[in-house]
Amino acid sequence: MDRKLKRRDFIKKSVGTGAVALIGGGLAWPRPGTGLSSSGKPGHPDVAVVKGEDCLASTRRAVALLGGIERFVPKNARVAILPNTQSAHPGTFTKPDIVRAVIRMCKQAGASEVNCLSWLPEKFWVATGLAAVLKEEGAELKIVDLKAEALFKPVALPKGKILREAMIMKELFNNDCLINLPITKDHAGNKFTGAMKNMMALNFAQVNRTFHSGDFKTQPDDIDRLDQCIADLNLAIKPVLSVVDATEIITTNGPFGPGELARPRKVVAGVDRIAVDSYCASLRGLKGEDILMIRKGHEHGLGEIDLNKVRIQEVAA
């Protein structure tokens, strides 16, 4: 099921043509003819929220409220998915049944492949139960060597305020669209992890380390740098959909935990990462404006931060 993509594997692949085109120094996603780039279709909310104990049912309902997976995943599409599996402590990783539901929906929509991309070692996936779900549902775990710079594609970010170039996993280019599957939780530096921050899982780890300069946990200038780099990185990639685990989350000692747990019991889905993250921030009594990363993403024009301007539909599973 899982295989590491070494340099020799990449040479055998053709990644010069892939899922995306370069527009304004960033990656246009999805490529022409696949999926949708926004959720502005009349009759559908911008953010769908489903509350319940059954993660699988909640995930299916949330995507259905947005108009169904077919809006985002065309027939025969190769779909990349991006769950969070940094730690096995409760409230720190995307629930396996959320990932299971998304894989099943993609296959029901006629996706030809579902590929889970990561540069984290297999042990992380095994410890959280996600490796078993991927195998059971017929998705492939593709682990990219995090130290192999040749396996990452430079992407210029002319609008980036600090980060002027991203290094995006080349394996992403073998897919037609990306579905982001983060968990929202506490973070030691910017106090919030969600849809935007999850994009770091596609960026070269050595570049990510430069985001965390100085004392990014306490010093305002260093925290500002971290949040601005994350916002800049999000100029490079646009998922067709974000489905966020807000069922059981840590509110302290993030992102790895263990920490104090809250149980909103919600799955939050949408296309607009800024609106989705702003809603998830509200689950902790915060506004999007309170989180520098979200505010800076809004300043980049990545989405709507004012939830009063966002169509939100909340239902029980």
Backbone bond lengths (Angstrom), bond angles and torsions (degrees), N, CA, C in turn:
res aa  C-N    CA-C-N  psi(-1)  N-CA   C-N-CA  omega(-1)  CA-C   N-CA-C  phi
1 M - - - 1.449 - - 1.529 110.71 -
2 D 1.335 116.24 -49.84 1.446 118.96 -177.27 1.515 109.73 -103.03
3 R 1.327 114.94 147.62 1.449 118.84 176.45 1.516 107.66 -151.25
4 K 1.317 115.90 143.23 1.444 119.72 179.41 1.525 108.73 -85.94
5 L 1.340 115.57 136.95 1.452 121.74 -178.15 1.525 108.90 -95.47
6 K 1.301 116.13 97.75 1.446 121.29 179.63 1.533 109.11 -87.23
7 R 1.330 115.23 174.23 1.460 120.08 -178.78 1.524 111.97 -54.76
8 R 1.338 118.34 -41.93 1.453 120.65 -178.75 1.525 112.27 -63.89
9 D 1.366 116.40 -31.57 1.463 119.48 177.28 1.514 110.36 -66.87
10 F 1.341 115.17 -39.43 1.460 118.23 -178.55 1.517 111.42 -65.87
11 I 1.338 116.63 -39.94 1.462 119.61 -179.07 1.518 111.17 -58.61
12 K 1.327 116.72 -32.10 1.451 121.55 -179.03 1.521 112.42 -75.97
13 K 1.343 116.15 -14.57 1.463 119.63 -176.07 1.511 110.22 -99.19
14 S 1.297 115.94 155.12 1.451 121.27 174.26 1.508 107.89 -104.86
15 V 1.325 116.57 100.72 1.448 118.81 -178.46 1.523 111.64 -109.84
16 G 1.315 117.00 4.37 1.447 119.69 177.24 1.511 111.57 -66.47
17 T 1.325 117.87 -33.09 1.457 122.26 172.54 1.500 106.49 -112.21
18 G 1.291 116.56 130.75 1.455 118.01 -174.87 1.490 111.12 -158.46
19 A 1.310 115.41 -146.66 1.440 120.92 -169.18 1.510 113.98 -78.97
20 V 1.323 117.73 -11.82 1.448 118.41 -170.08 1.510 112.05 -134.66
21 A 1.331 115.71 161.47 1.443 122.25 173.84 1.515 108.06 -122.25
22 L 1.321 116.72 152.38 1.451 120.38 179.42 1.514 109.77 -83.42
23 I 1.318 116.64 123.86 1.454 122.33 177.27 1.512 107.78 -134.22
24 G 1.322 117.04 117.90 1.450 120.59 177.71 1.513 113.29 60.32
25 G 1.335 116.77 28.69 1.449 120.39 178.44 1.509 114.25 84.42
26 G 1.318 118.12 -5.37 1.456 121.49 177.12 1.507 110.13 -111.77
27 L 1.338 116.63 -176.27 1.448 120.96 -179.85 1.518 109.99 -104.29
28 A 1.328 116.63 121.29 1.463 120.08 176.49 1.519 108.17 -78.70
29 W 1.312 116.13 125.35 1.454 119.46 -176.31 1.509 109.25 -135.20
30 P 1.322 120.92 132.14 1.452 126.92 0.29 1.517 111.37 -81.96
31 R 1.307 117.66 174.76 1.462 119.31 177.24 1.523 108.10 -70.76
32 P 1.342 117.40 159.96 1.465 120.03 -176.98 1.525 112.12 -51.59
33 G 1.320 114.60 129.75 1.454 119.70 176.44 1.508 114.22 94.89
34 T 1.337 118.05 -0.76 1.463 119.32 178.88 1.511 110.06 -124.63
35 G 1.302 115.66 127.15 1.455 120.92 172.70 1.507 115.25 63.77
36 L 1.316 116.66 -167.73 1.457 124.27 178.63 1.512 109.05 -125.52
37 S 1.316 115.99 151.53 1.459 120.02 -179.90 1.515 112.23 -99.52
38 S 1.316 118.59 -8.46 1.462 120.35 178.05 1.514 109.24 -150.92
39 S 1.317 115.70 163.21 1.461 120.14 -176.94 1.520 111.31 -108.41
40 G 1.326 116.41 33.50 1.452 119.78 -174.35 1.517 115.06 -84.35
41 K 1.294 119.54 16.73 1.455 121.71 -178.82 1.526 110.17 -69.67
42 P 1.351 117.21 129.78 1.471 119.36 179.88 1.525 111.21 -54.80
43 G 1.331 114.59 140.04 1.452 119.43 177.96 1.504 114.77 95.24
44 H 1.331 117.01 -11.63 1.455 120.80 179.22 1.526 109.66 -117.05
45 P 1.325 117.32 143.72 1.469 119.41 177.09 1.519 111.25 -72.23
46 D 1.319 116.09 164.32 1.465 121.22 171.85 1.527 110.12 -80.41
47 V 1.323 115.28 -36.50 1.463 121.50 179.36 1.521 108.35 -129.71
48 A 1.327 116.23 124.87 1.463 121.81 178.21 1.519 108.89 -108.27
49 V 1.324 116.22 130.90 1.462 121.74 -177.21 1.526 108.36 -127.49
50 V 1.323 115.92 125.02 1.454 120.82 179.19 1.520 108.55 -123.69
51 K 1.332 115.48 128.90 1.459 121.49 -178.24 1.517 110.08 -109.40
52 G 1.317 115.90 132.66 1.457 120.13 178.64 1.512 111.31 172.22
53 E 1.318 115.77 172.00 1.462 121.55 -178.97 1.524 112.75 -85.30
54 D 1.327 117.30 -24.22 1.458 122.40 -176.93 1.527 109.05 -90.29
55 C 1.331 116.89 100.85 1.465 121.44 -176.06 1.527 112.41 -62.13
56 L 1.328 115.89 -38.32 1.454 119.50 -179.03 1.529 110.65 -64.75
57 A 1.329 116.44 -47.81 1.468 120.67 179.73 1.519 111.29 -65.09
58 S 1.330 117.95 -39.14 1.458 121.58 -179.98 1.523 111.25 -64.13
59 T 1.324 115.92 -40.22 1.463 120.16 -179.92 1.524 111.12 -65.53
60 R 1.310 116.26 -45.34 1.468 119.77 179.35 1.532 110.24 -61.97
61 R 1.330 117.08 -41.30 1.458 120.57 -178.49 1.527 110.95 -67.12
62 A 1.321 117.22 -40.74 1.466 120.57 -179.31 1.529 111.19 -61.66
63 V 1.320 116.58 -44.44 1.465 119.98 179.64 1.524 110.48 -68.74
64 A 1.316 117.03 -36.28 1.465 120.58 176.97 1.530 111.07 -61.53
65 L 1.330 117.19 -39.56 1.460 120.74 179.13 1.527 111.57 -62.15
66 L 1.315 116.16 -30.29 1.464 120.45 178.98 1.529 112.40 -79.09
67 G 1.320 116.62 -6.12 1.455 120.34 179.93 1.508 114.35 117.14
68 G 1.330 116.47 1.00 1.457 120.34 176.97 1.515 112.54 96.15
69 I 1.310 115.16 153.64 1.466 121.26 -176.53 1.517 111.74 -61.98
70 E 1.337 117.88 -24.91 1.464 120.81 -178.87 1.519 111.85 -63.34
71 R 1.325 117.80 -22.13 1.467 120.76 176.26 1.520 111.22 -65.69
72 F 1.306 116.70 -25.04 1.453 121.15 -171.57 1.522 113.80 -114.62
73 V 1.318 116.61 -24.81 1.468 121.26 -175.68 1.524 109.31 -124.17
74 P 1.326 118.04 102.55 1.472 120.62 177.98 1.527 111.28 -71.93
75 K 1.295 115.22 161.95 1.462 120.99 176.65 1.520 110.10 -59.96
76 N 1.321 115.51 139.23 1.470 124.53 179.38 1.532 113.88 71.25
77 A 1.318 117.51 8.79 1.463 119.93 179.20 1.520 111.40 -71.21
78 R 1.302 114.97 148.47 1.465 122.23 170.39 1.522 106.27 -96.52
79 V 1.319 116.03 118.07 1.460 121.00 -171.59 1.523 110.56 -109.86
80 A 1.321 116.38 126.69 1.462 121.56 171.15 1.524 108.56 -94.36
81 I 1.315 116.30 137.70 1.474 120.44 175.09 1.518 108.72 -122.18
82 L 1.353 115.35 153.10 1.457 120.17 -173.04 1.529 110.88 -137.39
83 P 1.339 117.53 78.50 1.472 119.91 173.83 1.528 110.54 -75.42
84 N 1.330 115.58 165.34 1.461 122.17 175.04 1.526 108.42 -102.64
85 T 1.333 116.48 125.96 1.467 119.95 -179.49 1.524 111.03 -139.74
86 Q 1.348 116.71 39.60 1.460 121.14 -176.05 1.521 113.34 -64.03
87 S 1.314 116.78 -29.76 1.469 120.75 -173.77 1.515 109.02 -150.54
88 A 1.334 116.43 155.59 1.462 120.90 178.94 1.518 112.68 -97.65
89 H 1.333 118.33 3.72 1.462 120.21 177.51 1.531 109.88 -69.13
90 P 1.320 117.18 145.67 1.476 119.65 179.02 1.529 111.28 -54.08
91 G 1.334 114.98 138.11 1.450 120.90 176.98 1.508 115.27 79.11
92 T 1.353 117.55 13.62 1.471 120.13 -178.13 1.526 113.30 -118.07
93 F 1.319 118.88 -9.11 1.467 120.91 -176.16 1.525 110.14 -134.76
94 T 1.324 115.44 155.07 1.458 121.11 179.75 1.518 110.14 -63.54
95 K 1.321 116.70 128.77 1.461 121.20 -178.10 1.535 110.75 -59.79
96 P 1.335 116.95 133.49 1.468 120.59 -179.21 1.525 113.74 -53.64
97 D 1.333 118.85 -37.45 1.462 119.37 -177.67 1.522 112.79 -71.05
98 I 1.320 118.17 -23.38 1.466 120.02 172.97 1.514 109.64 -68.74
99 V 1.328 115.95 -44.21 1.459 120.35 177.14 1.523 110.33 -64.41
100 R 1.318 117.03 -41.71 1.462 121.61 178.88 1.534 110.90 -58.60
101 A 1.324 115.57 -45.40 1.462 119.80 -178.17 1.519 111.07 -62.22
102 V 1.329 117.22 -42.54 1.464 120.39 -178.56 1.525 111.08 -66.45
103 I 1.319 117.52 -42.24 1.465 120.32 177.92 1.528 110.37 -60.25
104 R 1.320 116.43 -46.22 1.462 119.79 -179.36 1.526 111.68 -61.66
105 M 1.329 116.41 -42.98 1.462 119.68 179.30 1.522 111.31 -63.76
106 C 1.326 117.14 -41.79 1.466 120.19 178.28 1.527 111.01 -59.64
107 K 1.315 116.10 -43.23 1.470 119.56 -179.54 1.521 110.82 -69.21
108 Q 1.325 116.85 -36.19 1.459 119.40 176.91 1.520 111.69 -66.02
109 A 1.331 116.51 -28.15 1.463 121.27 177.17 1.521 111.81 -78.45
110 G 1.326 116.77 -8.02 1.464 120.75 177.99 1.510 114.71 98.54
111 A 1.335 118.19 16.64 1.464 120.20 177.63 1.521 110.17 -59.86
112 S 1.311 116.08 137.42 1.466 119.93 179.98 1.517 111.91 -80.57
113 E 1.331 117.15 -27.64 1.458 122.10 178.77 1.518 109.24 -147.10
114 V 1.315 116.00 149.09 1.463 121.51 167.18 1.518 106.20 -128.12
115 N 1.320 116.10 119.00 1.459 122.15 -174.93 1.519 110.89 -120.49
116 C 1.310 115.68 125.01 1.461 121.61 177.11 1.527 107.62 -94.05
117 L 1.330 116.71 119.20 1.457 121.41 -174.09 1.531 110.66 -102.14
118 S 1.331 115.33 141.82 1.459 119.08 -179.70 1.512 110.35 -165.52
119 W 1.348 115.54 155.27 1.469 118.98 164.58 1.529 111.06 -113.17
120 L 1.323 116.21 9.40 1.466 119.91 174.08 1.528 110.52 -82.29
121 P 1.310 118.30 143.20 1.469 121.30 -179.90 1.524 112.37 -60.75
122 E 1.318 115.26 159.08 1.462 121.70 -176.72 1.524 112.54 -57.97
123 K 1.322 117.64 -31.54 1.472 120.27 -175.98 1.533 111.57 -58.35
124 F 1.324 118.04 -31.83 1.461 120.74 178.37 1.526 110.28 -64.99
125 W 1.311 116.22 -39.93 1.462 121.72 -177.97 1.519 111.26 -71.91
126 V 1.322 116.10 -36.46 1.463 120.39 178.05 1.527 110.45 -68.03
127 A 1.328 116.45 -44.14 1.464 121.18 -174.99 1.525 112.60 -63.01
128 T 1.319 117.66 -32.29 1.465 121.23 -177.71 1.524 113.24 -90.68
129 G 1.329 117.16 -5.56 1.461 120.63 -177.41 1.508 113.48 84.38
130 L 1.322 116.87 -0.98 1.467 119.14 -178.04 1.527 112.30 -74.13
131 A 1.317 117.33 -31.89 1.473 119.54 177.91 1.524 110.44 -60.54
132 A 1.318 116.73 -41.23 1.469 120.70 -179.95 1.524 110.90 -64.72
133 V 1.326 116.49 -41.25 1.469 120.07 179.82 1.526 110.86 -63.80
134 L 1.328 116.57 -43.81 1.465 119.85 179.35 1.526 110.76 -59.31
135 K 1.320 116.02 -43.65 1.461 119.86 -180.00 1.521 111.49 -66.15
136 E 1.322 116.58 -44.49 1.466 120.93 -178.46 1.524 112.17 -63.82
137 E 1.331 116.60 -34.11 1.458 120.21 -175.60 1.526 113.38 -96.20
138 G 1.328 117.07 1.29 1.461 120.11 175.01 1.514 114.55 78.25
139 A 1.331 116.94 24.72 1.463 120.78 173.62 1.526 108.35 -97.50
140 E 1.325 116.21 154.86 1.461 119.92 -177.24 1.527 110.65 -106.13
141 L 1.312 115.97 131.27 1.454 121.79 173.79 1.521 108.29 -88.43
142 K 1.315 116.75 116.33 1.457 121.80 -178.75 1.527 108.54 -111.77
143 I 1.300 115.16 105.43 1.454 121.49 -177.29 1.527 109.12 -97.34
144 V 1.303 115.48 118.43 1.455 122.57 -179.38 1.523 109.15 -94.12
145 D 1.300 117.29 136.72 1.456 122.41 178.60 1.527 108.83 -61.84
146 L 1.311 117.63 112.13 1.465 121.43 -173.21 1.525 112.67 -68.38
147 K 1.327 117.46 -15.46 1.464 120.23 -179.24 1.524 112.68 -96.99
148 A 1.338 117.38 -5.59 1.467 121.45 -176.19 1.527 109.94 -92.10
149 E 1.303 116.58 94.11 1.463 121.48 -176.71 1.522 111.90 -59.38
150 A 1.336 117.43 -30.09 1.464 121.15 -178.76 1.529 112.28 -64.68
151 L 1.328 117.56 -15.67 1.457 120.68 -179.39 1.531 112.41 -91.09
152 F 1.349 116.38 8.69 1.455 121.58 -179.74 1.526 109.31 -124.80
153 K 1.323 115.80 140.81 1.466 121.95 -174.22 1.526 110.83 -100.35
154 P 1.344 118.20 125.42 1.467 119.63 175.56 1.529 110.54 -67.27
155 V 1.305 116.33 133.51 1.463 122.17 177.66 1.526 107.95 -129.58
156 A 1.311 116.61 115.58 1.458 120.97 -179.16 1.526 110.23 -68.82
157 L 1.322 116.07 140.18 1.459 122.28 179.19 1.532 108.86 -124.37
158 P 1.324 117.84 77.70 1.471 120.03 -177.00 1.524 113.50 -61.48
159 K 1.340 118.04 -22.76 1.461 120.97 178.71 1.523 112.38 -92.97
160 G 1.317 117.21 -1.41 1.452 120.53 178.24 1.521 110.98 -67.84
161 K 1.307 117.03 137.15 1.459 120.84 -178.44 1.523 112.51 -87.06
162 I 1.327 116.80 -29.08 1.467 121.48 174.60 1.524 109.51 -123.31
163 L 1.320 116.46 -52.34 1.460 121.66 -179.55 1.532 108.62 -81.09
164 R 1.308 115.97 112.40 1.470 120.01 -177.69 1.515 112.40 -98.92
165 E 1.322 116.38 -9.38 1.463 120.17 178.15 1.521 109.16 -152.30
166 A 1.314 116.18 127.19 1.457 121.74 172.04 1.520 108.56 -93.64
167 M 1.331 115.65 162.01 1.469 121.75 175.42 1.524 106.41 -127.16
168 I 1.331 115.83 93.47 1.459 121.78 -170.77 1.522 110.82 -93.71
169 M 1.315 115.49 137.70 1.458 123.41 178.67 1.537 110.91 -50.33
170 K 1.312 116.90 120.45 1.468 120.09 -177.56 1.520 112.21 -63.95
171 E 1.312 116.88 -29.21 1.464 119.97 -179.98 1.527 111.07 -59.16
172 L 1.323 117.20 -26.68 1.462 120.59 177.57 1.520 111.16 -58.53
173 F 1.330 116.85 -33.17 1.459 121.64 -176.46 1.521 113.22 -71.48
174 N 1.311 117.23 -9.77 1.461 120.60 175.72 1.517 111.98 -85.75
175 N 1.320 116.83 3.52 1.463 122.07 -178.66 1.523 110.07 -117.35
176 D 1.319 115.12 160.10 1.460 120.80 -178.30 1.514 113.24 -92.70
177 C 1.316 117.60 -25.75 1.455 120.37 -179.77 1.523 109.73 -156.97
178 L 1.328 114.21 160.99 1.458 121.53 -177.47 1.517 110.00 -122.63
179 I 1.333 116.14 131.56 1.463 121.92 171.47 1.517 107.61 -112.37
180 N 1.315 115.23 121.46 1.457 123.73 -176.88 1.529 109.10 -88.28
181 L 1.338 117.41 127.95 1.468 121.70 -175.26 1.528 110.95 -128.19
182 P 1.325 117.61 63.76 1.463 119.73 -178.46 1.515 112.81 -83.08
183 I 1.330 114.67 172.15 1.456 121.87 165.12 1.524 106.21 -113.17
184 T 1.318 117.99 140.61 1.449 120.27 173.79 1.529 108.46 -88.89
185 K 1.334 115.97 138.40 1.471 119.72 -175.19 1.520 109.21 -168.51
186 D 1.301 114.78 178.14 1.456 122.10 177.49 1.528 110.70 -71.10
187 H 1.340 115.26 154.09 1.460 121.20 173.47 1.518 108.57 -137.64
188 A 1.314 116.62 140.04 1.459 121.27 -174.88 1.520 112.75 -62.03
189 G 1.341 117.46 -29.23 1.452 120.08 -177.55 1.511 113.61 -94.60
190 N 1.331 116.17 -66.34 1.466 118.59 -174.54 1.525 113.39 -95.46
191 K 1.338 117.03 2.16 1.468 124.11 173.92 1.526 113.71 71.78
192 F 1.334 117.20 8.25 1.461 117.83 -177.45 1.525 110.24 -155.54
193 T 1.321 115.17 132.77 1.459 122.42 171.93 1.518 108.12 -124.53
194 G 1.318 115.81 140.42 1.459 119.96 179.99 1.512 111.18 -167.49
195 A 1.325 116.09 -142.00 1.462 121.37 -174.36 1.523 112.35 -64.79
196 M 1.327 117.44 -43.55 1.459 119.90 -178.51 1.521 111.83 -65.76
197 K 1.313 116.30 -47.88 1.467 119.48 -174.54 1.522 112.14 -67.40
198 N 1.324 116.77 -26.46 1.465 119.92 -179.24 1.525 112.51 -63.05
199 M 1.346 117.57 -20.34 1.464 120.91 179.32 1.528 112.35 -63.81
200 M 1.336 116.74 -19.01 1.464 118.93 177.69 1.520 111.91 -62.35
201 A 1.328 117.19 -21.13 1.462 120.96 179.84 1.522 112.60 -69.63
202 L 1.331 117.61 -11.65 1.465 121.41 177.31 1.520 112.46 -103.28
203 N 1.315 116.59 -6.76 1.458 121.47 -176.72 1.524 110.24 -96.69
204 F 1.314 117.08 149.58 1.461 122.80 -178.84 1.530 109.69 -56.98
205 A 1.313 116.49 128.28 1.461 121.35 -173.44 1.521 112.78 -57.61
206 Q 1.337 117.65 -35.41 1.462 120.27 -179.80 1.523 111.08 -65.38
207 V 1.331 116.61 -34.18 1.470 120.07 176.92 1.523 109.55 -71.20
208 N 1.323 116.83 -41.88 1.470 120.46 178.49 1.530 111.47 -56.74
209 R 1.319 116.44 -35.74 1.459 119.34 -178.54 1.528 111.47 -63.09
210 T 1.326 116.81 -29.22 1.463 119.40 179.69 1.528 111.63 -70.71
211 F 1.340 117.11 -17.22 1.467 120.23 176.71 1.531 110.14 -66.05
212 H 1.338 115.49 -31.08 1.470 121.91 -170.22 1.525 111.35 -99.28
213 S 1.303 117.02 53.35 1.457 119.47 -179.02 1.527 110.61 -81.64
214 G 1.340 115.85 153.22 1.455 120.18 177.25 1.513 112.06 62.63
215 D 1.325 115.63 -145.17 1.460 121.78 178.87 1.522 108.64 -102.32
216 F 1.329 115.72 85.12 1.463 121.03 -175.03 1.529 112.54 -75.65
217 K 1.332 116.92 -1.68 1.470 120.04 179.59 1.533 112.45 -91.92
218 T 1.342 115.99 -27.17 1.472 117.62 -174.43 1.522 114.69 -129.66
219 Q 1.334 118.25 -26.68 1.464 120.69 -173.90 1.528 111.14 -87.64
220 P 1.327 118.13 123.66 1.462 121.50 -175.40 1.529 113.99 -54.87
221 D 1.328 117.71 -42.60 1.467 119.45 -178.66 1.527 111.43 -65.02
222 D 1.334 116.76 -37.39 1.464 120.52 -179.33 1.527 111.18 -74.66
223 I 1.328 116.56 -35.73 1.462 120.12 174.50 1.523 109.76 -65.27
224 D 1.332 115.87 -41.06 1.467 120.83 178.02 1.520 110.94 -59.99
225 R 1.328 116.77 -41.22 1.461 120.57 179.27 1.527 111.10 -62.87
226 L 1.331 115.60 -46.25 1.466 119.80 179.53 1.525 110.77 -56.93
227 D 1.321 116.25 -49.03 1.467 120.06 -176.77 1.519 111.76 -67.21
228 Q 1.328 117.10 -37.78 1.463 119.19 179.17 1.523 111.23 -67.83
229 C 1.325 117.11 -39.59 1.473 120.15 178.15 1.530 110.92 -62.17
230 I 1.330 116.79 -40.62 1.467 119.76 178.63 1.521 110.23 -64.52
231 A 1.338 116.81 -43.73 1.462 120.06 178.00 1.521 110.80 -62.35
232 D 1.329 117.34 -41.91 1.461 120.87 178.13 1.527 110.98 -62.12
233 L 1.327 116.42 -43.43 1.471 120.59 179.40 1.518 111.18 -58.03
234 N 1.310 117.01 -36.32 1.463 120.43 -178.29 1.522 113.06 -68.83
235 L 1.328 117.63 -10.31 1.460 120.55 171.76 1.530 110.98 -69.55
236 A 1.333 116.26 -21.58 1.462 120.93 -173.49 1.516 113.81 -84.01
237 I 1.326 117.54 -25.65 1.463 120.30 -170.80 1.513 110.03 -137.21
238 K 1.320 116.71 136.02 1.462 120.38 175.64 1.524 109.09 -127.58
239 P 1.327 118.42 102.70 1.467 120.33 175.56 1.523 110.38 -63.54
240 V 1.315 116.98 151.16 1.460 119.44 175.44 1.514 110.88 -74.97
241 L 1.333 116.86 -19.58 1.458 121.00 -175.60 1.524 109.09 -161.57
242 S 1.326 115.76 142.09 1.467 121.22 170.09 1.518 108.41 -119.45
243 V 1.325 115.88 129.21 1.462 122.26 176.04 1.523 106.02 -121.33
244 V 1.331 116.21 110.87 1.462 121.46 -170.12 1.526 111.18 -103.61
245 D 1.313 114.74 132.02 1.460 121.77 174.32 1.529 108.60 -80.18
246 A 1.321 116.37 108.53 1.469 121.97 173.14 1.520 108.02 -123.88
247 T 1.327 115.16 37.97 1.469 120.15 -177.98 1.519 111.25 -85.63
248 E 1.318 116.30 -49.18 1.462 123.21 179.46 1.518 106.92 -143.01
249 I 1.334 117.58 118.04 1.458 120.19 -170.15 1.522 110.58 -136.86
250 I 1.337 115.11 150.38 1.461 118.91 174.02 1.530 109.04 -84.55
251 T 1.325 115.60 139.32 1.459 121.05 179.23 1.524 111.64 -110.00
252 T 1.321 116.91 -1.39 1.467 122.93 175.96 1.522 108.55 -141.69
253 N 1.352 114.88 159.16 1.466 121.93 172.60 1.524 112.88 59.30
254 G 1.341 116.26 33.37 1.459 119.51 177.84 1.523 111.61 -84.32
255 P 1.334 117.14 164.53 1.460 124.63 5.69 1.532 114.97 -92.41
256 F 1.347 117.23 -4.56 1.463 119.19 -171.83 1.523 113.76 -92.81
257 G 1.353 117.30 -25.80 1.442 120.02 -177.24 1.531 111.59 72.55
258 P 1.333 117.38 -171.39 1.473 125.45 -1.58 1.520 111.13 -69.36
259 G 1.333 115.40 154.47 1.448 119.91 -178.63 1.507 110.93 -149.51
260 E 1.313 114.88 176.71 1.457 119.76 176.54 1.524 109.33 -65.89
261 L 1.322 116.48 139.75 1.454 121.40 -174.00 1.515 112.02 -105.31
262 A 1.338 114.44 140.61 1.460 121.65 167.88 1.520 106.50 -119.90
263 R 1.323 116.62 152.57 1.466 119.87 -177.83 1.537 110.32 -128.47
264 P 1.328 116.53 77.02 1.471 119.02 175.33 1.524 112.82 -64.27
265 R 1.341 116.77 -23.51 1.469 123.38 179.19 1.536 111.51 58.65
266 K 1.340 116.88 38.90 1.458 120.93 -176.05 1.530 111.95 -123.55
267 V 1.329 114.82 143.90 1.454 122.48 167.28 1.525 106.15 -110.75
268 V 1.330 116.22 128.42 1.462 122.11 -173.84 1.527 108.25 -118.44
269 A 1.337 117.37 124.83 1.463 120.60 -175.97 1.523 110.80 -130.14
270 G 1.317 115.49 145.89 1.456 121.16 176.98 1.511 110.61 177.81
271 V 1.318 115.25 172.02 1.462 121.09 177.53 1.523 110.86 -93.67
272 D 1.316 116.58 -38.68 1.457 122.81 -177.04 1.525 109.88 -75.94
273 R 1.338 116.62 106.13 1.465 120.67 -176.88 1.524 112.53 -64.27
274 I 1.322 116.59 -32.80 1.459 119.99 -178.73 1.530 109.70 -69.33
275 A 1.332 116.00 -44.93 1.466 120.20 178.18 1.523 110.89 -64.54
276 V 1.332 116.82 -42.72 1.469 120.79 179.92 1.525 110.56 -62.80
277 D 1.337 117.06 -46.82 1.462 119.67 179.96 1.528 111.38 -67.04
278 S 1.342 116.80 -35.61 1.467 119.58 177.82 1.519 110.35 -63.69
279 Y 1.330 116.37 -40.86 1.472 119.08 177.41 1.529 110.03 -64.18
280 C 1.335 116.75 -44.78 1.462 119.73 -178.94 1.530 111.28 -63.94
281 A 1.326 117.35 -34.30 1.462 120.33 175.47 1.525 110.28 -62.31
282 S 1.331 116.63 -34.68 1.465 120.42 -178.95 1.528 111.58 -64.96
283 L 1.316 117.60 -23.59 1.459 121.12 178.65 1.527 111.26 -68.24
284 R 1.312 115.70 -16.09 1.464 121.00 177.68 1.530 111.21 -110.86
285 G 1.327 115.97 18.31 1.451 120.64 177.15 1.515 114.26 76.67
286 L 1.333 116.91 20.09 1.457 121.94 -178.44 1.528 110.54 -114.62
287 K 1.316 115.65 162.90 1.455 122.10 170.98 1.525 108.46 -104.92
288 G 1.326 116.30 158.90 1.452 119.22 176.73 1.518 111.69 -55.42
289 E 1.331 116.48 -37.29 1.460 121.46 -179.46 1.526 112.28 -63.65
290 D 1.331 117.00 -21.08 1.462 120.51 -179.69 1.528 112.81 -75.29
291 I 1.323 116.85 -17.73 1.464 121.84 -177.86 1.523 108.19 -105.40
292 L 1.335 116.76 114.72 1.467 120.89 -176.22 1.527 111.97 -53.45
293 M 1.324 116.92 -44.47 1.459 121.55 -178.11 1.522 111.20 -56.77
294 I 1.324 117.03 -45.19 1.464 120.95 -179.17 1.529 109.99 -67.58
295 R 1.321 115.80 -43.26 1.462 119.04 179.44 1.528 111.66 -62.29
296 K 1.318 116.71 -40.22 1.452 120.24 179.67 1.531 111.42 -70.41
297 G 1.325 117.42 -33.41 1.462 120.00 174.20 1.514 111.44 -64.92
298 H 1.327 116.15 -39.31 1.467 121.01 176.43 1.523 110.25 -63.60
299 E 1.316 117.13 -41.16 1.468 120.88 178.39 1.521 111.63 -63.51
300 H 1.322 116.94 -28.03 1.471 121.71 175.42 1.533 112.01 -77.57
301 G 1.322 117.32 -5.24 1.458 119.97 -178.47 1.507 114.22 80.01
302 L 1.340 116.95 23.29 1.456 120.60 -177.03 1.527 113.37 -82.06
303 G 1.329 118.14 -12.11 1.454 119.15 -179.62 1.513 112.02 167.29
304 E 1.322 114.87 -175.30 1.459 122.98 -174.61 1.522 111.35 -96.82
305 I 1.325 116.42 125.16 1.464 121.65 -178.17 1.525 112.25 -93.69
306 D 1.333 117.68 -23.40 1.459 122.89 -177.05 1.527 109.60 -85.94
307 L 1.319 116.94 106.54 1.466 120.24 -176.42 1.521 112.32 -65.56
308 N 1.321 117.69 -17.06 1.462 120.15 174.97 1.524 111.67 -68.74
309 K 1.322 116.46 -17.37 1.463 121.68 179.48 1.525 112.03 -102.96
310 V 1.317 116.94 4.71 1.465 122.57 -176.64 1.525 109.43 -109.18
311 R 1.320 116.15 134.88 1.473 120.37 175.75 1.524 108.17 -82.14
312 I 1.327 115.27 110.30 1.458 121.99 -178.46 1.516 109.17 -113.87
313 Q 1.310 117.34 130.15 1.451 121.52 175.34 1.521 108.90 -119.23
314 E 1.318 116.09 120.48 1.460 121.65 179.70 1.518 109.39 -114.78
315 V 1.336 116.47 129.72 1.462 121.20 -179.83 1.519 108.57 -140.46
316 A 1.312 115.98 167.03 1.452 122.57 171.72 1.518 108.56 -90.13
317 A 1.316 116.21 147.28 1.472 120.18 -178.21 1.535 110.13 -64.19
